[in-house]
């Protein structure tokens, strides 16, 4: 049982596939449009129950409880070798070639 006030992450489906725009790519149109929100439980519940939370900004949201005490995860995607090359080009343009 998760207590009132526990920090959690919920998921809610905003649009089912049949409700999505016709202007989307085919593979995108086939999946639901979902959102994930973090906040504090407003009731005692079990994992995967439909719950109500209060966000840090005071919004009340409802969704399926997916995670208790979610960690902060930051990712800017996978490593892209071209970014390293661009980094060198930009440094050289601004600061000159340090290998001279």
C-alpha atoms as one frame of an Amber mdcrd trajectory, in Angstrom:
protein
   0.000   0.000   0.000   1.360   3.421  -0.986   0.444   6.208   1.414  -1.000
   9.660   0.809   1.793  12.115   0.009   4.144   9.557  -1.567   5.998  10.950
  -4.599   5.054   8.921  -7.699   4.938   8.867 -11.488   1.690   8.175 -13.342
   0.840   7.526 -16.980  -2.310   8.607 -18.780  -3.447   8.004 -22.343  -4.471
  11.306 -23.910  -5.442  10.003 -27.356  -6.129   6.485 -28.578  -4.809   5.580
 -32.051  -8.184   6.204 -33.729  -8.311   9.718 -32.203  -4.900  10.826 -33.506
  -4.411  13.251 -36.385  -4.384  11.973 -39.952  -1.324  14.161 -40.622   0.983
  11.941 -38.548   3.362   9.312 -39.940   1.707   5.874 -40.172   3.813   4.275
 -37.425   3.025   7.168 -35.059  -0.740   7.020 -35.741  -0.820   3.354 -34.691
   0.111   3.998 -31.041  -1.679   5.906 -28.269  -0.458   9.375 -27.291   0.519
   9.154 -23.603   1.849  11.457 -20.921   3.801  10.777 -17.767   3.472  13.075
 -14.760   5.121  13.125 -11.339   3.401  14.266  -8.167   2.132  13.362  -4.715
  -0.519  10.708  -4.090  -3.862  11.980  -2.872  -5.067   8.556  -1.675  -3.754
   5.200  -0.479  -3.344   2.884  -3.468  -1.478  -0.079  -4.917   0.973  -0.004
  -7.822  -0.835   0.089 -11.210  -4.092   1.425  -9.694  -5.772   4.478 -11.241
  -4.791   7.303  -8.890  -5.008  11.040  -8.335  -1.864  13.086  -7.747  -1.023
  16.693  -7.022   1.933  18.018  -9.026   4.582  20.412  -7.749   2.701  23.228
  -9.498  -0.560  22.298  -7.767  -2.271  20.639 -10.764  -4.461  17.631 -10.019
  -3.910  14.758 -12.475  -5.328  11.241 -12.751  -3.605   8.232 -14.274  -2.220
   4.745 -13.697   0.439   4.527 -10.977   3.615   3.337 -12.713   6.455   4.147
 -10.299   6.959   5.041  -6.634   9.733   7.513  -5.725  10.834   7.863  -9.370
  14.457   8.865  -9.901  15.486  11.828 -12.011  16.733  10.469 -15.336  18.275
  12.715 -17.951  19.201  11.596 -21.428  19.937  13.508 -24.557  19.917  10.396
 -26.709  22.575   7.975 -27.854  26.147   8.932 -28.709  26.411  10.504 -32.168
  29.999  10.555 -33.540  29.216  13.469 -35.869  28.638  15.696 -32.834  32.268
  15.214 -31.787  33.449  16.293 -35.247  31.173  19.347 -35.131  32.504  20.180
 -31.679  36.075  20.279 -33.053  35.001  22.369 -36.068  33.241  24.913 -33.851
  36.183  25.136 -31.423  38.590  25.683 -34.298  36.350  28.355 -35.830  36.082
  30.266 -32.562  39.454  29.665 -30.937  41.773  28.569 -33.740  43.560  25.270
 -34.195  45.298  24.306 -30.920  47.459  21.788 -32.790  49.480  24.509 -34.545
